[in-house]
């Protein structure tokens, strides 16, 4: 399944005469681009520049439609993911005909009241997967959590998650004709001061989805996996420098962002050309600067002859094999 992630991110600037810049809700001047990316490959599908005071979901519905139309012919199923700002209920019926979706949903009082009314038998304990597993399958002995020790010793107020429960029920938003599946997570959190527990509080988080082929815990896992888009945005910002605002107005800045993001996409496409799936996944997740250092900045001797220019690699490194592996795949595809 192809997962399309959508989010907005600030692009601050120190300029004073750039057309389209505005002040964001945090008091920062600049623009507020909309980033639509494909989670499977990490590539940016659309990068839309907007004024700095634009809300996250401004104009997002049309670009989600374009992204679904772009990806759907090449995937068995498509699932769109986003935070509560993108729960545009007026578009749910249209989106459900072409793709699935998993969106966060605001925990307003009416939703919390309905979640509290659920019977305890309808809830099940949510077990989180480990962050990573070692190749040998053994657990790695962790080092001391210095931060937690200092917080405890100095008696700072701290919050600790005790457990999580997950439940679900049918919910039809006011602007929808079809009912959706609402998955609610209840977190039990202890507010502590040193070793002393002051009180326990309960918080609710909601996810609305059309996916009915997976369990509620899997819906929560997929919704949380959308956070990987933050890494994509960070690499577009610091690696490819795609979220800078150097030109004069919104249109030219958007053109700059798209051209810079194309370099990041080329890295993802290059990774998909590798023979081994493990290598492809590693290079998809690789930072842009490291990719340039390992695959682009190779020492070569350029030999010019009458009608031919031959670059001869004069320094071997472990990544050279991956370079030729992808190169042979590109040759077989017949790209021109």
C-alpha positions as CSV (number, residue, x, y, z in Angstrom):
1,X,0.0,0.0,0.0
2,X,1.2,3.5,-0.8
3,X,1.0,6.0,2.0
4,X,0.7,9.7,1.2
5,X,1.6,12.1,4.0
6,X,0.7,15.7,4.1
7,X,1.8,18.5,6.5
8,X,2.7,22.2,6.6
9,X,6.0,23.5,7.8
10,X,7.3,27.1,8.3
11,X,10.0,28.6,6.1
12,X,11.3,31.6,8.0
13,X,13.2,34.4,6.3
14,X,15.1,37.5,7.5
15,X,14.1,39.5,4.3
16,X,11.8,42.5,4.6
17,X,10.7,43.1,1.0
18,X,9.7,39.6,-0.2
19,X,6.2,39.6,-1.7
20,X,3.9,37.0,0.0
21,X,5.8,36.8,3.3
22,X,3.7,37.1,6.5
23,X,3.8,36.5,10.2
24,X,3.0,33.0,11.4
25,X,1.1,32.2,14.6
26,X,4.4,31.8,16.4
27,X,5.5,35.3,15.5
28,X,8.0,34.2,12.8
29,X,8.0,36.0,9.4
30,X,8.3,33.9,6.3
31,X,6.3,31.4,4.2
32,X,4.3,28.3,5.1
33,X,4.9,25.6,2.5
34,X,2.6,22.6,2.1
35,X,4.6,19.3,1.8
36,X,2.9,16.2,0.2
37,X,5.2,13.2,0.3
38,X,5.2,9.5,-0.4
39,X,6.1,7.6,2.7
40,X,7.2,4.5,0.9
41,X,10.1,6.2,-0.9
42,X,10.4,9.4,1.0
43,X,10.1,11.5,-2.2
44,X,8.3,14.9,-2.2
45,X,5.2,14.7,-4.5
46,X,4.2,18.3,-4.2
47,X,5.7,21.3,-2.5
48,X,3.4,24.3,-2.5
49,X,4.5,27.7,-1.2
50,X,2.0,29.8,0.8
51,X,2.1,33.0,2.9
52,X,3.4,32.6,6.4
53,X,0.0,33.3,8.0
54,X,-1.7,30.4,6.1
55,X,-3.1,27.6,8.2
56,X,-1.8,24.1,7.7
57,X,-4.8,22.8,5.7
58,X,-5.1,25.9,3.5
59,X,-5.6,24.6,-0.1
60,X,-4.6,21.1,0.9
61,X,-7.7,19.3,-0.4
62,X,-6.9,20.0,-4.0
63,X,-3.3,18.9,-3.7
64,X,-4.4,15.7,-1.9
65,X,-6.6,14.9,-4.8
66,X,-3.7,15.5,-7.2
67,X,-1.4,13.2,-5.2
68,X,-4.0,10.4,-5.1
69,X,-4.5,10.7,-8.8
70,X,-0.7,10.6,-9.3
71,X,0.0,7.6,-7.1
72,X,-3.2,5.4,-7.6
73,X,-2.3,4.0,-11.1
74,X,0.9,2.6,-9.7
75,X,-0.3,1.1,-6.4
76,X,-2.9,-1.4,-5.4
77,X,-4.2,0.8,-2.6
78,X,-3.5,4.4,-1.5
79,X,-3.8,5.7,2.1
80,X,-3.6,9.4,2.9
81,X,-2.4,10.4,6.4
82,X,-2.3,13.7,8.2
83,X,-2.7,15.4,11.6
84,X,-6.1,16.8,12.9
85,X,-5.7,20.0,10.8
86,X,-6.3,17.9,7.7
87,X,-9.5,16.2,8.9
88,X,-11.5,18.0,6.2
89,X,-14.7,16.2,6.7
90,X,-16.4,17.8,3.7
91,X,-14.0,15.9,1.5
92,X,-14.2,12.5,3.3
93,X,-16.9,11.0,1.0
94,X,-15.0,11.9,-2.1
95,X,-11.7,10.7,-0.8
96,X,-13.1,7.4,0.4
97,X,-14.1,6.5,-3.2
98,X,-10.5,6.7,-4.5
99,X,-8.4,6.0,-1.4
100,X,-8.3,5.2,2.3
101,X,-7.3,7.7,4.9
102,X,-6.1,8.0,8.5
103,X,-6.3,11.4,10.0
104,X,-6.0,12.7,13.5
105,X,-9.2,14.2,15.0
106,X,-9.6,17.0,17.5
107,X,-10.4,15.9,21.1
108,X,-13.2,18.4,21.6
109,X,-15.5,17.9,24.7
110,X,-18.2,16.0,22.8
111,X,-15.7,13.4,21.5
112,X,-14.1,13.0,24.9
113,X,-17.5,12.5,26.5
114,X,-18.4,9.8,24.1
115,X,-15.0,8.1,24.6
116,X,-15.5,8.1,28.4
117,X,-18.9,6.5,28.0
118,X,-17.4,3.4,26.3
119,X,-17.4,0.2,28.4
120,X,-14.2,-1.1,29.7
121,X,-14.8,-4.4,27.9
122,X,-14.6,-2.5,24.6
123,X,-11.0,-1.4,25.4
124,X,-7.8,-3.4,25.0
125,X,-4.3,-2.7,26.2
126,X,-2.2,-1.1,23.5
127,X,1.3,-2.7,23.2
128,X,3.9,-0.6,21.5
129,X,6.5,-2.2,19.2
130,X,10.1,-1.7,20.3
131,X,11.9,1.1,18.5
132,X,14.4,-1.2,17.0
133,X,15.7,-4.8,17.3
134,X,19.3,-6.0,17.0
135,X,20.3,-8.4,14.2
136,X,21.0,-11.1,16.7
137,X,17.6,-10.7,18.4
138,X,19.1,-9.9,21.7
139,X,18.4,-6.9,23.9
140,X,21.1,-4.3,24.2
141,X,22.1,-3.2,27.6
142,X,21.2,0.5,27.8
143,X,23.2,3.2,29.5
144,X,21.9,5.2,32.4
145,X,19.2,7.8,31.7
146,X,21.0,10.8,33.1
147,X,18.2,13.2,32.3
148,X,15.6,11.1,34.2
149,X,18.0,10.8,37.2
150,X,18.5,14.6,37.4
151,X,14.8,15.3,37.1
152,X,14.1,12.8,40.0
153,X,16.9,14.1,42.2
154,X,16.0,17.7,41.9
155,X,12.2,17.2,42.3
156,X,11.1,18.6,39.0
157,X,7.6,17.9,37.9
158,X,7.6,15.1,35.4
159,X,5.0,13.2,33.4
160,X,5.3,9.4,33.0
161,X,3.1,7.2,30.8
162,X,1.7,4.3,32.7
163,X,-0.3,2.5,30.0
164,X,-2.5,3.0,27.0
165,X,-5.8,1.6,26.0
166,X,-7.4,1.5,22.5
167,X,-11.1,1.3,21.5
168,X,-13.2,2.0,18.5
169,X,-16.7,3.0,17.4
170,X,-18.6,4.1,14.4
171,X,-18.7,7.9,13.8
172,X,-20.3,9.9,11.0
173,X,-19.1,13.6,10.8
174,X,-21.8,16.1,10.2
175,X,-20.6,16.9,6.6
176,X,-20.4,13.2,5.6
177,X,-22.9,10.8,4.3
178,X,-20.9,7.7,5.2
179,X,-19.8,6.6,8.6
180,X,-16.1,6.2,9.4
181,X,-14.2,4.2,11.9
182,X,-13.1,6.2,15.0
183,X,-10.2,4.8,16.9
184,X,-9.6,6.3,20.3
185,X,-6.4,6.0,22.4
186,X,-6.7,6.6,26.2
187,X,-3.4,7.4,27.9
188,X,-3.0,7.1,31.6
189,X,-0.3,9.6,32.7
190,X,1.1,10.1,36.2
191,X,2.3,13.6,37.2
192,X,5.3,13.1,39.4
193,X,7.6,15.2,41.6
194,X,10.7,13.3,42.3
195,X,9.6,9.8,43.4
196,X,6.2,11.1,44.6
197,X,3.1,10.7,42.4
198,X,1.0,13.8,42.6
199,X,-2.0,12.7,40.5
200,X,-3.0,10.6,37.5
201,X,-4.6,12.2,34.4
202,X,-6.2,10.7,31.4
203,X,-5.9,12.0,27.9
204,X,-7.7,11.0,24.7
205,X,-6.3,10.9,21.2
206,X,-8.6,10.2,18.2
207,X,-7.9,8.8,14.7
208,X,-10.6,8.7,12.0
209,X,-10.1,6.2,9.2
210,X,-11.8,4.2,6.4
211,X,-9.5,1.2,6.9
212,X,-11.4,-1.8,8.2
213,X,-9.0,-4.5,7.2
214,X,-6.7,-4.0,10.2
215,X,-7.0,-3.9,14.0
216,X,-7.3,-0.7,16.0
217,X,-3.7,-1.1,17.3
218,X,-2.4,-1.2,13.7
219,X,-4.4,1.9,12.9
220,X,-2.6,3.7,15.7
221,X,0.8,2.4,14.6
222,X,0.2,3.6,11.0
223,X,-1.0,7.0,12.2
224,X,2.1,7.4,14.4
225,X,4.3,6.3,11.5
226,X,3.3,9.5,9.7
227,X,5.8,11.3,12.0
228,X,8.5,10.0,9.7
229,X,7.5,12.8,7.4
230,X,9.1,15.2,9.9
231,X,12.5,13.6,9.0
232,X,11.8,14.1,5.3
233,X,11.0,17.8,6.0
234,X,14.1,18.1,8.1
235,X,16.3,16.7,5.3
236,X,14.6,18.9,2.7
237,X,15.3,21.9,5.0
238,X,18.9,21.2,6.0
239,X,20.2,18.7,3.4
240,X,18.8,19.8,0.1
241,X,18.1,23.4,1.3
242,X,14.7,23.2,-0.4
243,X,12.8,25.3,2.2
244,X,14.9,28.4,1.9
245,X,13.2,31.6,0.6
246,X,15.9,33.3,-1.5
247,X,13.9,34.8,-4.5
248,X,11.5,37.7,-4.5
249,X,8.0,36.4,-4.4
250,X,5.9,33.3,-3.7
251,X,5.9,31.9,-7.2
252,X,9.7,32.2,-7.7
253,X,10.3,30.8,-4.2
254,X,8.0,27.8,-5.0
255,X,10.0,27.2,-8.2
256,X,13.2,27.2,-6.2
257,X,11.7,24.8,-3.6
258,X,10.5,22.4,-6.3
259,X,13.9,22.4,-8.1
260,X,15.8,21.8,-4.9
261,X,13.4,19.1,-3.8
262,X,14.0,17.3,-7.2
263,X,17.6,16.6,-6.0
264,X,16.2,14.9,-3.0
265,X,13.8,12.9,-5.2
266,X,16.7,11.8,-7.4
267,X,18.3,10.2,-4.3
268,X,15.1,8.2,-3.7
269,X,14.8,7.1,-7.3
270,X,18.5,6.1,-7.3
271,X,17.8,4.0,-4.2
272,X,15.0,2.2,-5.9
273,X,17.3,1.1,-8.7
274,X,19.4,-1.0,-6.3
275,X,19.3,-4.8,-6.5
276,X,19.0,-5.6,-2.8
277,X,15.9,-4.3,-1.0
278,X,17.9,-3.8,2.1
279,X,20.2,-1.4,0.3
280,X,17.3,0.4,-1.2
281,X,15.6,0.9,2.2
282,X,18.9,2.1,3.7
283,X,19.5,4.7,0.9
284,X,15.9,5.9,1.0
285,X,16.4,6.8,4.6
286,X,19.9,8.1,4.2
287,X,20.6,11.8,4.8
288,X,21.2,13.9,1.7
289,X,24.6,15.1,2.7
290,X,25.8,11.6,3.3
291,X,24.5,10.4,0.0
292,X,26.4,13.2,-1.8
293,X,29.6,12.2,0.1
294,X,29.2,8.5,-0.7
295,X,27.7,8.6,-4.2
296,X,28.4,11.9,-5.8
297,X,31.8,13.2,-4.6
298,X,33.9,10.3,-6.0
299,X,37.5,10.9,-6.9
300,X,37.8,10.4,-10.7
301,X,40.4,10.9,-13.4
302,X,38.9,12.5,-16.4
303,X,40.4,11.3,-19.7
304,X,39.6,13.3,-22.8
305,X,40.2,11.8,-26.2
306,X,39.2,12.8,-29.7
307,X,35.5,12.1,-29.4
308,X,35.2,10.6,-26.0
309,X,35.4,11.7,-22.4
310,X,36.0,8.9,-19.9
311,X,35.8,9.4,-16.1
312,X,38.0,6.8,-14.4
313,X,37.2,6.1,-10.7
314,X,40.6,6.1,-8.9
315,X,39.4,5.5,-5.3
316,X,37.4,2.4,-4.3
317,X,35.1,2.5,-1.3
318,X,32.3,0.1,-0.1
319,X,29.6,2.2,-1.7
320,X,31.1,1.9,-5.1
321,X,29.5,-1.5,-5.6
322,X,26.1,0.0,-4.9
323,X,26.8,2.7,-7.4
324,X,27.5,0.2,-10.2
325,X,24.6,-2.0,-9.1
326,X,22.1,0.9,-9.6
327,X,23.9,1.9,-12.8
328,X,23.4,-1.5,-14.3
329,X,19.7,-1.5,-13.4
330,X,19.3,2.0,-15.0
331,X,21.0,0.6,-18.2
332,X,18.5,-2.3,-18.4
333,X,15.5,0.0,-17.9
334,X,16.5,1.9,-21.0
335,X,16.1,5.4,-19.5
336,X,17.2,8.2,-21.9
